[in-house]
């Protein structure tokens, strides 16, 4: 069994210190933007002299207020995120606690539900939407996205009154790559059998990636890697080695991963925005920084892209690299992109002789027992 990682306490206690840092920074005139998605490059935000915090909702208690504005049959991530912001504008008890520190939101044109939600969000706080090409493999798409990133850069310059220089952008690209390399170091350690760190602990760590400052996140991550590297895990493997693939798992959304580990399996890799998608590819430091950012961020294998063979290939590659016994394909209700893509993923995994369990759920606890029964049956089959 994996042991407790003492250095993870840093991430458990980091929230209040980060809030104080944001307060101090804003008092000194720094702008803070809120983001929802990996497609918004941190490098541009930081190069403009601003800070950022993630606003993705992973809790059920803000959904009811969101349903006064949004239809019930859209994904809970959209409703939870919107509900936290809406309540924040009314100083409600369910508000995202750090929303009051955000000067603007930088959103992205991924799924239709989020795009229309952003139109409503703009009535409460200035919301800039970064457009995305939907066919990422062509040069014209990269050229278009580069032009969108440059427009976004001009928006940030207007927000902060700071010019984004190529030197500043290159510096932030190097900083971002340093974090990505450190995350690769952590994930390489998880290839051990049994893994020296629980998957749920890694997910909680990654949930802080876009909330903490890059320096603070790297400091905590370095301590975790240093401690995990010293762990010698002996004895029998913990149980089947599993990958979670699919929708993001923002803070508060740990239902499926907890059930998997309670049943004795090991989560060894996540093909998710709260996982490998956030760091797998580096930004080319030798190219023009705007072009390099456009190329790297369009490699993110989100289901909003079409065709999306890159994501299928990534799942098979990760399954082999981390020697998984099976894949739990996790989707949120009404998340059409990932739910429809489940068919192709299942077909590819079947051809690779890797079993898959598909779980579609929301943020409530209503289906806990049903999920537990299905996971138990899946693990028995793998055994």
C-alpha positions in Angstrom: 0.0 0.0 0.0 1.1 3.6 -0.6 2.0 5.6 2.4 1.1 9.1 3.5 3.0 11.9 1.7 3.8 14.5 4.3 4.7 17.2 1.8 1.1 17.1 0.4 0.1 19.1 3.4 1.5 22.1 1.6 -1.4 21.9 -0.9 -4.0 21.2 1.8 -3.0 24.4 3.5 -2.2 26.6 0.5 -5.6 28.2 0.0 -5.5 30.9 2.7 -1.9 31.9 1.9 -2.9 32.3 -1.8 -5.9 34.5 -0.9 -3.6 36.8 1.2 -1.1 36.9 -1.7 -3.9 37.9 -4.1 -5.2 40.6 -1.8 -1.7 42.1 -1.4 -1.1 42.0 -5.2 -4.4 43.7 -6.0 -3.7 46.3 -3.3 -0.5 47.1 -5.3 -2.4 47.4 -8.5 -2.0 43.9 -10.1 -4.9 42.7 -12.1 -6.3 39.2 -11.6 -8.2 37.2 -14.2 -10.3 34.1 -13.8 -10.1 31.2 -16.2 -12.0 28.0 -16.9 -9.9 26.0 -19.4 -6.5 24.8 -20.4 -6.8 26.5 -23.8 -6.1 29.9 -22.2 -2.3 30.3 -22.0 -1.1 31.3 -18.6 2.1 32.5 -20.3 0.2 35.5 -21.9 -1.5 36.4 -18.6 1.8 36.4 -16.7 3.7 38.2 -19.4 1.2 41.1 -19.1 2.0 41.4 -15.4 -1.3 39.9 -14.3 -2.2 36.9 -12.1 -4.9 34.3 -12.6 -7.1 31.9 -10.6 -9.2 28.9 -11.9 -13.0 29.2 -11.5 -14.1 25.8 -12.6 -16.9 24.5 -10.4 -16.7 21.0 -9.0 -19.4 21.2 -6.3 -23.1 20.5 -6.3 -24.2 23.3 -3.9 -24.0 26.1 -6.5 -26.0 24.2 -9.1 -29.5 25.2 -7.9 -28.9 28.9 -8.2 -27.5 28.3 -11.7 -30.6 26.5 -12.8 -32.6 29.7 -12.3 -30.7 30.9 -15.5 -29.5 27.8 -17.2 -31.4 24.6 -18.4 -31.2 21.6 -16.1 -29.9 19.3 -18.9 -26.5 20.8 -19.4 -23.3 19.5 -17.7 -22.8 20.1 -14.0 -19.4 21.7 -14.5 -21.0 24.6 -16.4 -23.8 25.0 -13.8 -21.5 24.7 -10.8 -19.1 27.3 -12.3 -21.8 29.7 -13.3 -23.7 29.3 -10.0 -20.6 30.2 -8.0 -20.0 33.4 -10.0 -23.6 34.4 -9.9 -23.8 33.9 -6.2 -20.5 35.8 -5.8 -22.0 38.8 -7.5 -24.7 38.8 -4.8 -22.3 38.1 -2.0 -24.0 34.8 -1.4 -22.8 32.1 1.0 -22.3 29.7 -1.9 -20.0 32.0 -3.8 -16.6 31.0 -5.1 -14.6 32.6 -2.2 -11.9 34.1 -4.5 -14.3 35.4 -7.2 -14.4 38.9 -5.6 -10.7 39.3 -6.4 -11.1 38.7 -10.2 -11.1 41.8 -12.4 -12.1 40.0 -15.6 -12.7 36.5 -16.9 -10.9 35.0 -19.8 -13.0 32.2 -21.3 -12.7 30.0 -24.4 -15.0 28.8 -27.2 -14.9 25.1 -26.5 -18.4 23.4 -26.0 -21.6 25.1 -27.0 -22.9 25.1 -23.4 -19.9 27.1 -22.1 -20.0 29.5 -25.0 -23.7 30.5 -24.3 -23.0 30.5 -20.5 -20.3 33.1 -21.1 -22.8 35.4 -22.8 -24.8 35.5 -19.5 -21.6 35.7 -17.4 -20.6 38.9 -19.2 -23.6 40.6 -17.6 -21.9 40.1 -14.2 -18.2 40.6 -15.0 -16.2 41.5 -18.1 -15.7 38.3 -20.0 -13.2 37.9 -22.9 -13.8 34.8 -25.0 -10.8 33.3 -26.8 -11.9 31.7 -30.0 -10.7 28.2 -31.0 -10.4 26.5 -34.4 -12.1 23.2 -34.3 -9.8 21.4 -36.7 -6.4 21.6 -34.9 -4.2 19.7 -37.3 -3.9 22.2 -40.2 -1.5 25.1 -40.6 -4.4 27.4 -41.2 -5.8 26.5 -37.8 -2.5 27.3 -36.1 -2.3 30.6 -38.0 -5.8 31.5 -36.9 -5.2 30.6 -33.3 -2.0 32.5 -33.3 -3.9 35.6 -34.4 -6.5 34.9 -31.6 -3.7 34.7 -29.1 -2.2 38.0 -30.3 -5.7 39.6 -29.9 -5.9 38.1 -26.4 -2.5 39.6 -25.7 -3.8 43.1 -26.7 -6.7 42.6 -24.4 -4.4 41.8 -21.5 -2.2 44.8 -22.4 -5.4 47.0 -22.2 -6.4 45.4 -18.9 -3.0 45.8 -17.2 -1.5 48.8 -19.1 1.6 46.7 -19.5 3.1 45.8 -22.9 3.8 42.1 -23.6 7.3 41.8 -24.9 8.8 38.8 -26.6 11.3 38.6 -23.8 8.6 38.4 -21.1 6.7 35.8 -23.1 9.8 33.7 -23.6 10.5 33.9 -19.8 7.0 32.7 -19.0 7.3 29.9 -21.6 10.4 28.7 -19.8 8.6 28.9 -16.5 5.7 27.0 -17.8 7.9 24.3 -19.2 9.7 24.0 -15.9 6.4 23.1 -14.3 5.5 20.7 -17.0 8.8 18.9 -16.6 8.3 18.6 -12.9 4.9 17.0 -13.5 6.4 14.6 -15.9 8.8 13.7 -13.1 5.9 13.0 -10.7 4.0 10.9 -13.3 7.1 8.9 -14.1 7.3 7.8 -10.5 3.7 6.5 -10.8 4.8 4.0 -13.3 6.2 1.9 -10.4 4.1 -1.1 -9.4 2.7 -0.6 -6.8 2.7 3.2 -7.3 4.3 5.2 -4.4 1.5 7.9 -4.3 -2.3 7.6 -4.5 -4.0 8.8 -7.6 -6.5 10.8 -5.6 -3.6 12.7 -4.0 -2.2 13.5 -7.4 -5.7 14.7 -8.6 -6.0 17.0 -5.6 -2.6 18.4 -6.2 -3.4 19.1 -9.8 -6.6 20.8 -8.8 -4.4 23.5 -7.2 -2.2 23.9 -10.4 -4.2 26.8 -11.8 -5.2 28.3 -8.5 -1.7 28.7 -7.0 1.0 31.0 -8.4 3.5 29.1 -10.6 6.3 29.5 -8.1 4.2 28.3 -5.2 2.9 25.3 -7.1 6.4 24.3 -8.2 7.7 24.7 -4.7 5.1 22.3 -3.3 5.5 19.9 -6.3 9.2 19.7 -5.9 8.9 18.7 -2.3 6.3 16.1 -3.2 8.6 14.6 -6.0 11.6 14.6 -3.7 9.7 12.7 -1.0 8.0 10.3 -3.4 11.4 9.5 -5.0 12.7 8.3 -1.6 9.8 5.9 -1.1 10.5 2.2 -1.6 7.2 0.4 -2.0 7.4 -3.4 -1.3 5.0 -6.2 -1.3 2.1 -7.1 -3.6 0.6 -4.6 -6.0 -2.4 -2.7 -4.6 -4.8 -4.1 -7.1 -5.6 -3.4 -10.8 -3.8 -0.4 -12.2 -6.4 2.0 -13.8 -6.4 5.1 -15.9 -9.2 7.6 -15.6 -10.0 9.1 -19.0 -12.6 11.8 -19.8 -14.0 15.0 -18.3 -12.2 17.4 -16.0 -12.3 16.8 -12.3 -12.2 20.3 -10.6 -11.9 20.8 -6.9 -14.8 19.1 -5.0 -15.3 16.5 -7.6 -13.6 13.3 -6.2 -16.5 10.9 -6.2 -15.4 8.4 -8.8 -11.7 8.4 -7.9 -12.5 7.8 -4.2 -14.7 4.9 -5.0 -12.0 3.3 -7.2 -9.4 3.5 -4.5 -11.8 2.4 -1.7 -12.3 -0.7 -3.8 -8.6 -1.4 -3.7 -7.5 -0.4 -7.2 -4.7 2.1 -8.0 -5.2 5.1 -10.2 -1.9 5.5 -12.0 -2.6 8.1 -14.7 -5.4 10.5 -15.7 -6.1 11.4 -19.3 -8.0 14.5 -18.3 -7.7 18.3 -18.0 -7.0 17.4 -14.4 -4.2 15.2 -15.5 -1.9 14.7 -18.5 -3.6 17.2 -20.8 -2.5 20.1 -18.6 1.3 19.4 -19.0 2.1 16.6 -21.4 3.4 18.7 -24.3 6.1 21.4 -23.8 6.1 24.8 -25.6 9.0 25.0 -28.1 11.4 27.5 -26.6 13.3 27.9 -29.9 10.4 29.3 -32.0 8.6 32.6 -32.2 6.8 32.6 -28.8 3.4 33.4 -30.3 3.6 30.6 -32.9 5.0 28.2 -30.3 2.1 28.8 -27.9 -0.4 28.4 -30.7 1.1 25.0 -31.7 1.4 23.7 -28.2 -2.1 24.7 -27.0 -3.8 23.3 -30.1 -2.2 19.9 -29.2 -4.5 19.7 -26.1 -6.7 16.6 -27.0 -10.1 18.0 -26.0 -13.2 16.4 -27.3 -14.3 19.8 -28.7 -11.9 19.1 -31.6 -12.7 17.3 -34.7 -11.5 14.9 -35.9 -9.9 13.9 -32.7 -7.7 10.9 -33.4 -4.9 12.6 -31.4 -6.9 11.9 -28.2 -7.5 8.3 -29.1 -3.8 7.8 -29.8 -2.9 9.6 -26.5 -5.1 7.2 -24.5 -3.6 4.1 -26.0 -0.1 5.5 -25.5 -0.7 6.4 -21.9 -2.3 3.0 -21.2 0.8 1.2 -22.5 3.3 3.6 -20.9 1.7 3.3 -17.4 0.9 -0.5 -17.9 -2.8 -0.1 -17.0 -5.1 -3.1 -16.5 -8.1 -1.1 -17.4 -9.6 2.3 -18.2 -12.5 4.0 -16.4 -14.0 6.3 -18.9 -15.5 9.1 -16.8 -18.0 11.6 -18.2 -20.4 14.2 -16.9 -24.1 14.1 -17.8 -24.9 16.1 -20.9 -21.2 16.5 -21.8 -21.9 15.5 -25.4 -18.3 15.7 -26.7 -16.8 13.2 -24.3 -20.0 11.1 -24.2 -20.1 10.7 -27.9 -16.3 10.1 -28.2 -16.7 7.2 -25.7 -17.6 4.9 -28.6 -14.3 5.5 -30.5 -12.3 5.3 -27.3 -13.9 2.0 -26.4 -13.3 0.6 -29.8 -9.6 1.5 -29.8 -9.2 0.1 -26.3 -10.9 -3.1 -27.3 -8.5 -3.5 -30.2 -5.6 -3.0 -27.8 -7.1 -5.6 -25.4 -7.6 -3.1 -22.6 -11.0 -3.3 -20.8 -13.0 -0.2 -20.3 -15.7 0.8 -17.8 -17.9 3.8 -18.8 -19.3 5.9 -16.0 -21.6 8.9 -16.7 -22.5 10.9 -13.6 -23.0 14.3 -12.1 -21.9 16.1 -8.9 -24.6 14.7 -6.6 -24.3 11.6 -4.3 -27.4 10.0 -5.7 -25.6 7.4 -7.7 -22.8 6.5 -5.3 -24.0 3.0 -4.6 -24.7 2.3 -8.3 -21.1 3.4 -9.2 -19.6 1.4 -6.4 -21.4 -1.8 -7.6 -20.2 -1.2 -11.2 -16.6 -0.5 -10.2 -16.6 -3.6 -7.9 -17.8 -5.8 -10.8 -15.2 -4.2 -13.2 -12.4 -4.9 -10.7 -13.5 -8.5 -10.2 -13.5 -9.0 -14.0 -9.9 -7.6 -14.2 -8.8 -9.9 -11.4 
